[in-house]
Amino acid sequence: MKRSISLAAYSLILGVFTVAAFHVPFFSHVISHLDSAGPGVAVVAFLALMLVALDFLFYYLLVFFARTAGRIVIAITLIANAISAYLFGTYQQLASVEMMGNILHSSATEVSGYLSAFLILFVLFLGVMPAVYAIKRKPERGSWRKLLLCTLLAVLVGFGSVLANVGQIPNARRHSTELGGLLLPWSYTVNSVRFLVAEHERHADAILLPDATITTDTEDVCVLIIGESARRDHFSLYGYERETNPCTSRDSVTALPAKASNTYTIACVKAMLEPWETEELYETLPDYLYRAGVDVEWRTSNWGEPPLHIDKRYDVKALAKMYPGEDARHDGILLAGLKEDILASPKPKQFIVLHTYANHGPMYFRSYPPEFEVFTPAGKTIDEYKADPRRLYNVYDNCMLYSDWIIHSVIEILKGMPSRRACLIYMSDHGESLGENKTYMHSTPLEIAPKEQLEIPFLVWTQNAGLTVKDLPEVGQHHIYHSVLRFFGVDSPVFDESLCVFE
Ligand SMILES: [Zn+2]
């Protein structure tokens, strides 16, 4: 550390380290998808050269223009690279928009779910120690002439490597999503920016829809339960051999096959609340109904919904305060005082959304009370899931049992008001991977998402509604919007019969 070092040597050491330490998955992906005719070793060598040139230039420019701040940025990216590499190695999870959302949203419970002794060691050796080197080692800045020379050289090497691999470009394009996701620190930087842009848009003003009119004067209550990471093939209502729906299977619910719009919470919850597939933010269903005079209430133990312009939005903290005697550790808190709330409503039409935590991994066991630990032994960590997948299925299915009980409990509450027209809709935001192709959890980019992350359940139950559920081969997430409008007898130009589950 004492001897002086040129900025070029410093950048080269870190560039080579970055490519060697964090790009093993990238290169193994390249090798397994090479066009068989190509000379594999040469392709990999030129790609490595290109990445080293890119990282070299990045480090050189950072430290040249911002000596201290630049080294701090490098240190942070080295630690972040190590975390990303670990997550990919362990869960096959790319540093996706959702992952960056979890981290940037600093959802401590979600992030802590990933902690393990191996992670700490991994990050210590591949992240923290190199980061200390990057900060402690103070390279000589060198002249502007040298900067020009090094930049030129890096650009030449980079372009030269691309040219040498030009034959692989169509192939690379086909696999660009996975390959891009494995490039560190670029993938998580891009996805962090994407998340922040999405967050900004999420809080933008929504585009208002044409006014809606309520055409009936009956007392109606509709409850929408948004599930989390619940995949369809683990519902016995859809044929799963294990009894995971002991309650709702006796509630005469209709179960329709459904497909998620995406693989992560923010995108899927937005899709469930918007009238059609769109990049824009249109007036959400709660806002639209609220403006039309419906009493709207949102209860959540999760996060990630679009901005709501309603007066009743309660998260777990608020609910725990309102109902101090209730256990606020699980989704059951969403039911506290619900019946009284419905009965006390000053309006004839009520729309209630329960956004549950449900099957949120990887520490699924945190989601349900001990009495729902029916399938045992239930795993607690990713190492246990990998060693014995049955432990993962057990713990995941216990979450299912608990969600089944939550849905059933809401139906019981509604049955307790037999004179009202009532409707319950349950839909999961997206599915979940449980180790298929070594993939865990969700948020795989949509282009390459496995079916387990997209095939979700859609349950509907009604009382006195005078509505029949269509026999549809598959429904999407926008079906919620139009089905709820139909249930409330809302007359609106946006209503689309083809996206309504009711006859
Ligand atoms: Zn989710």
Residues whose N, C-alpha, C, O or C-beta is under 5 A from the ligand:
A	BS01	ZN	E228 S229 Y264 T265 D429
